Amino acid sequence: MPKISVIIPTRNEEKLLGGCLKQFTPEIEQRFGMEIIVSDGGSTDTTLVIAAKHTDQIAKHSDTSHRQTIAEGRNKGAELASGEILIFLNADTRIPNISHFFERIVQRMSANTKLSALAVKVQILPEERKLSDILFHGFFNQYVHVLNVLGMGMGRGECQIVRASTFHAVQGYDPTLAAGEDFELYKRLRSFGKVKYDWQLLVYESPRRYRKYGYLRVYFDWIKNGLSVLLRKKSVSEVWEEVR
C-alpha cells in the first residue's frame, strides 16, 4: 500500500475537528499506512489540545507578523508528510464510507501513474441537509466534473487528493492566495498529468458558511476569486473569513 498523508489545516476548529479526526481509527491508519497531520494557523481555542490526542504530527504557525493563509498551512503540513499520496481535508469534512474511500484512491493512483490528482463529490452532512443544499451541490458537483472533462483541472478545497511527487514538482499551493488556492493548484497540476473527477469518492461538509452568508454570496465569492486568480494570479479576498 502506498503510504497516505492526511493533512488538515486548522484555525480555531475546536467545535468540529474532533469529529473529523476520530474517523481515522487505528485500524484505518494501519490498514492504509496512514499518517495524520494537523497544520495549525494560530488557534487560540482548544484546537491544538484536540489535535494532540489524534494526530501523528502538528505543524504550528509561529510567525505572528502575518495571518497564515490556508494555502500556506497546507504547504506546512505537506513539508512534514512522508506519504506517496497527499489528502488535504478541511476540519469540518467527514467521509461516509472511509474504507471504500481509501481503497478507491489507492486503486486509482496505483493503476495510473499519469494521474496527478483526484477531485471528489461534496455534499452537506445528512443530518443538516436542506433542499437548497441538495440543489446547489448537485449543480456544483456537475460543474466541477465538466471542468475536469474539458481538461481545465478543478477540485474543491474540502478534499483534494494529490500525488506527492507531483505536488512537490509544482511547489505546492500558492501561499499568497487567501482564496481560490484550491482551483489554482489543480490548474497547475493539470499541466503535469491527469486530473480526474471520481463520482465514487464522496465527502460531507458542514453547512456553516452557507448558513451564515447564503449560497448566492458564497458562490459569488468563489467565482470572483477564481476569475481573479485565473486572470490576475491574485485573489480578490485578502482574508478568508472564519466561520466557527
C-alpha positions as CSV (number, residue, x, y, z in Angstrom):
1,M,0.0,0.0,0.0
2,P,1.3,3.5,-0.8
3,K,1.6,5.5,2.4
4,I,-1.1,8.2,2.7
5,S,-0.7,11.5,4.4
6,V,-3.9,13.2,5.5
7,I,-3.2,16.9,6.1
8,I,-5.8,19.1,7.9
9,P,-5.3,22.9,8.1
10,T,-6.9,24.4,11.2
11,R,-7.6,27.7,12.9
12,N,-9.9,27.7,15.9
13,E,-11.7,24.5,14.9
14,E,-12.5,23.1,18.4
15,K,-16.1,22.5,17.5
16,L,-15.6,20.2,14.6
17,L,-12.0,19.0,14.5
18,G,-12.6,16.1,16.9
19,G,-15.3,14.6,14.7
20,C,-13.0,14.8,11.7
21,L,-10.0,13.2,13.4
22,K,-12.0,10.4,15.1
23,Q,-12.8,9.0,11.6
24,F,-9.2,7.8,11.3
25,T,-9.2,4.9,13.7
26,P,-6.0,3.0,14.5
27,E,-7.3,0.2,12.3
28,I,-7.8,2.5,9.3
29,E,-4.4,4.1,9.8
30,Q,-2.7,0.8,10.0
31,R,-4.5,-0.7,7.0
32,F,-3.7,2.1,4.7
33,G,-0.3,3.0,6.0
34,M,-1.7,6.4,7.0
35,E,-0.3,9.4,9.0
36,I,-2.5,12.3,10.2
37,I,-1.0,15.8,10.2
38,V,-2.7,18.9,11.5
39,S,-1.3,22.2,10.3
40,D,-2.5,25.0,12.7
41,G,-2.6,28.6,11.7
42,G,-2.6,30.1,15.1
43,S,-5.6,28.8,17.1
44,T,-6.5,30.5,20.4
45,D,-9.0,27.9,21.4
46,T,-8.5,24.2,22.3
47,T,-7.8,23.1,18.7
48,L,-4.2,22.1,19.5
49,V,-5.3,20.1,22.5
50,I,-7.7,18.1,20.4
51,A,-5.2,17.7,17.6
52,A,-2.5,16.3,20.0
53,K,-4.8,13.4,21.0
54,H,-5.4,12.1,17.5
55,T,-2.6,13.1,15.2
56,D,0.9,12.0,14.3
57,Q,2.4,15.4,13.8
58,I,1.4,19.1,14.2
59,A,2.8,22.0,12.2
60,K,2.4,25.3,14.1
61,H,2.3,28.8,12.5
62,S,4.7,30.8,14.7
63,D,5.2,34.0,12.6
64,T,3.0,36.5,14.3
65,S,3.7,39.2,11.7
66,H,1.0,37.9,9.4
67,R,-2.0,35.7,9.4
68,Q,-1.4,32.4,7.7
69,T,-3.4,31.6,4.6
70,I,-5.0,28.1,4.2
71,A,-2.6,27.6,1.3
72,E,0.4,28.3,3.5
73,G,-1.0,26.0,6.2
74,R,-1.4,23.1,3.7
75,N,2.1,23.6,2.5
76,K,3.5,23.5,6.0
77,G,1.6,20.3,6.6
78,A,3.0,18.8,3.4
79,E,6.5,19.6,4.5
80,L,6.1,17.1,7.3
81,A,4.4,14.4,5.1
82,S,6.1,11.2,4.0
83,G,3.2,9.7,2.1
84,E,3.1,9.0,-1.6
85,I,-0.4,10.3,-1.7
86,L,-1.4,13.6,0.0
87,I,-5.0,14.1,1.0
88,F,-5.9,17.6,2.1
89,L,-9.1,17.8,4.2
90,N,-10.9,20.6,5.8
91,A,-11.5,20.3,9.6
92,D,-15.3,20.1,9.0
93,T,-15.1,17.3,6.5
94,R,-16.5,13.8,7.1
95,I,-16.1,10.6,4.9
96,P,-19.2,8.5,4.9
97,N,-17.6,5.2,3.8
98,I,-14.0,5.5,4.8
99,S,-12.8,2.0,3.8
100,H,-14.2,2.3,0.3
101,F,-12.9,5.9,0.0
102,F,-9.3,5.0,0.6
103,E,-9.4,1.7,-1.3
104,R,-10.7,3.6,-4.3
105,I,-7.9,6.2,-4.0
106,V,-5.2,3.7,-3.7
107,Q,-6.6,1.6,-6.6
108,R,-6.8,4.6,-8.9
109,M,-3.5,6.1,-8.0
110,S,-1.7,2.8,-8.3
111,A,-3.3,1.9,-11.6
112,N,-2.4,5.1,-13.4
113,T,1.0,6.7,-12.8
114,K,0.0,9.6,-15.0
115,L,-2.8,10.6,-12.6
116,S,-1.8,13.7,-10.8
117,A,-4.9,14.4,-8.7
118,L,-8.5,13.3,-8.0
119,A,-11.5,15.6,-7.4
120,V,-14.4,14.3,-5.3
121,K,-18.1,14.8,-4.9
122,V,-19.1,17.1,-1.9
123,Q,-22.4,17.1,-0.1
124,I,-23.7,18.6,3.1
125,L,-23.8,16.4,6.2
126,P,-27.1,14.4,6.0
127,E,-28.3,15.5,9.4
128,E,-28.1,19.1,8.4
129,R,-29.1,18.9,4.8
130,K,-31.8,21.0,3.3
131,L,-33.4,21.2,-0.2
132,S,-31.2,24.2,-1.0
133,D,-28.1,22.2,-0.2
134,I,-29.2,19.3,-2.4
135,L,-29.9,21.7,-5.4
136,F,-26.7,23.7,-5.1
137,H,-24.3,20.9,-4.5
138,G,-26.0,18.8,-7.2
139,F,-25.3,21.7,-9.6
140,F,-21.8,22.4,-8.4
141,N,-20.6,18.8,-8.4
142,Q,-21.6,18.6,-12.1
143,Y,-19.8,21.9,-12.7
144,V,-16.6,20.5,-11.3
145,H,-17.0,17.3,-13.2
146,V,-17.5,19.2,-16.5
147,L,-14.4,21.4,-16.0
148,N,-12.3,18.3,-15.5
149,V,-13.8,16.6,-18.6
150,L,-12.8,19.8,-20.5
151,G,-9.2,19.4,-19.2
152,M,-9.2,22.6,-17.1
153,G,-8.4,20.9,-13.8
154,M,-10.6,21.6,-10.8
155,G,-11.0,20.2,-7.3
156,R,-12.9,21.6,-4.3
157,G,-10.9,22.5,-1.2
158,E,-12.9,20.4,1.2
159,C,-10.9,17.4,-0.1
160,Q,-8.0,17.4,-2.5
161,I,-6.2,14.2,-3.4
162,V,-2.7,14.7,-4.9
163,R,0.2,12.5,-5.8
164,A,3.1,13.8,-3.6
165,S,5.7,13.8,-6.3
166,T,3.5,16.0,-8.5
167,F,2.6,18.3,-5.6
168,H,6.3,18.9,-4.9
169,A,7.1,19.3,-8.6
170,V,4.6,22.2,-8.8
171,Q,5.9,23.6,-5.5
172,G,2.5,23.1,-3.8
173,Y,-0.2,25.7,-3.2
174,D,0.5,29.4,-3.9
175,P,0.8,30.7,-0.3
176,T,0.0,34.3,-1.3
177,L,-3.6,33.3,-2.2
178,A,-6.2,33.9,0.5
179,A,-8.9,32.3,-1.7
180,G,-9.0,30.3,-4.9
181,E,-5.9,28.4,-4.0
182,D,-7.6,25.0,-4.5
183,F,-8.6,25.8,-8.1
184,E,-5.2,27.3,-8.8
185,L,-3.3,24.3,-7.6
186,Y,-5.4,21.9,-9.7
187,K,-5.0,24.1,-12.8
188,R,-1.2,23.8,-12.4
189,L,-1.3,20.1,-11.7
190,R,-3.2,19.5,-14.9
191,S,-0.1,20.5,-16.9
192,F,1.9,17.8,-15.1
193,G,-0.6,14.9,-15.5
194,K,-4.2,14.0,-15.5
195,V,-6.8,15.3,-13.0
196,K,-9.9,13.2,-12.8
197,Y,-13.3,13.7,-11.1
198,D,-14.4,10.5,-9.3
199,W,-18.1,10.1,-8.6
200,Q,-17.4,7.2,-6.2
201,L,-15.4,9.5,-3.9
202,L,-17.8,11.3,-1.6
203,V,-17.2,13.6,1.4
204,Y,-19.6,15.6,3.6
205,E,-19.0,19.1,4.8
206,S,-20.6,21.3,7.4
207,P,-23.1,23.9,6.0
208,R,-21.8,26.6,8.4
209,R,-20.6,29.0,5.7
210,Y,-23.8,28.7,3.6
211,R,-26.0,29.2,6.6
212,K,-24.2,32.4,7.6
213,Y,-23.7,34.0,4.2
214,G,-26.2,32.2,1.9
215,Y,-25.4,30.4,-1.3
216,L,-25.6,33.4,-3.5
217,R,-22.8,35.3,-1.7
218,V,-20.6,32.2,-1.3
219,Y,-20.9,31.3,-4.9
220,F,-20.2,34.9,-5.9
221,D,-17.1,34.9,-3.7
222,W,-15.9,31.7,-5.3
223,I,-16.4,33.0,-8.9
224,K,-14.8,36.4,-8.3
225,N,-11.8,34.9,-6.6
226,G,-11.5,32.1,-9.2
227,L,-11.6,34.6,-12.1
228,S,-9.2,36.9,-10.4
229,V,-6.7,34.1,-9.8
230,L,-7.1,32.9,-13.4
231,L,-6.6,36.3,-15.0
232,R,-4.5,38.2,-12.4
233,K,-2.9,35.4,-10.4
234,K,-4.2,37.2,-7.3
235,S,-7.3,36.6,-5.2
236,V,-9.8,39.4,-4.6
237,S,-10.2,38.4,-0.9
238,E,-7.3,39.4,1.3
239,V,-8.6,37.2,4.1
240,W,-11.0,34.3,4.0
241,E,-13.4,34.9,6.9
242,E,-13.6,32.3,9.6
243,V,-17.0,30.8,10.3
244,R,-17.0,28.8,13.5
